[in-house]
């Protein structure tokens, strides 16, 4: 499974209609709502704002007034075919005066998404953990060596408190050395 690491906007013109595909990394349905609202504000005079998103098992698409199944479903199919997760794709359409028909719309929306994915930076999403542990100052360098290339934050008080995002292998290694205070399942980008 993959995700986009940075937002991407790309435009294709088909029979005088502009299709602006906007690809976003999202973590929640609330993210989707905010981004969709922002896009509608940014492209106020567009004809349609068709979209699809995948967040784990949550999948939704919208044709936003286009004939049923000609926009949202094709967008979703492209996202699924590319094994994307935590992703929202909105395709903004400015009608160019030439009707494309159902098949033409499916091809146009699909092409807009495919072309945008081609130029996007994709990364793997894997199962991981968010863990918390507290160590003494004299153990800091040892732990930091284990955390090279890892995502973590630490706060310094009487002891050093770490919040670490890691894969299962590193979690098991840390668990064998330290007393992990808290652990929760999460997804991480590799």
MOMO-V509770 format. One record per backbone hydrogen bond with DSSP energy under -1.0 kcal/mol. NH is the residue of the N-H (numbers start at 1). CO is the residue of the C=O. If there is no record, write none. Layout:
nh->[NH & NH]
co->[CO & CO]
This chain:
nh->[2 & 3 & 5 & 8 & 10 & 12 & 14 & 17 & 18 & 19 & 20 & 21 & 22 & 23 & 24 & 26 & 32 & 33 & 34 & 35 & 36 & 37 & 38 & 39 & 40 & 41 & 42 & 43 & 46 & 47 & 48 & 50 & 51 & 52 & 53 & 54 & 55 & 58 & 60 & 62 & 66 & 70 & 75 & 76 & 77 & 78 & 79 & 80 & 81 & 82 & 83 & 84 & 85 & 87 & 88 & 89 & 90 & 91 & 92 & 93 & 94 & 105 & 106 & 107 & 108 & 109 & 110 & 111 & 112 & 113 & 114 & 115 & 116 & 117 & 118 & 120 & 123 & 125 & 126 & 128 & 129 & 130 & 131 & 132 & 133 & 135 & 139 & 140 & 143 & 144 & 145 & 146 & 147 & 150 & 153 & 155 & 157 & 160 & 161 & 162 & 163 & 164 & 165 & 166 & 171 & 172 & 173 & 174 & 175 & 176 & 178 & 181 & 182 & 184 & 186 & 188 & 190]
co->[83 & 123 & 121 & 23 & 21 & 19 & 17 & 14 & 94 & 12 & 92 & 10 & 90 & 8 & 88 & 86 & 28 & 29 & 30 & 31 & 32 & 33 & 34 & 35 & 36 & 37 & 38 & 39 & 43 & 93 & 93 & 91 & 62 & 89 & 60 & 87 & 58 & 55 & 53 & 51 & 63 & 67 & 71 & 72 & 73 & 74 & 75 & 76 & 77 & 78 & 80 & 79 & 2 & 54 & 24 & 52 & 22 & 50 & 20 & 48 & 18 & 101 & 102 & 103 & 104 & 105 & 106 & 107 & 108 & 109 & 110 & 111 & 112 & 113 & 114 & 117 & 3 & 1 & 188 & 186 & 166 & 184 & 164 & 182 & 162 & 160 & 136 & 137 & 139 & 140 & 141 & 142 & 143 & 147 & 163 & 161 & 159 & 135 & 155 & 133 & 153 & 131 & 151 & 129 & 167 & 168 & 169 & 170 & 171 & 172 & 174 & 132 & 132 & 130 & 128 & 126 & 124]
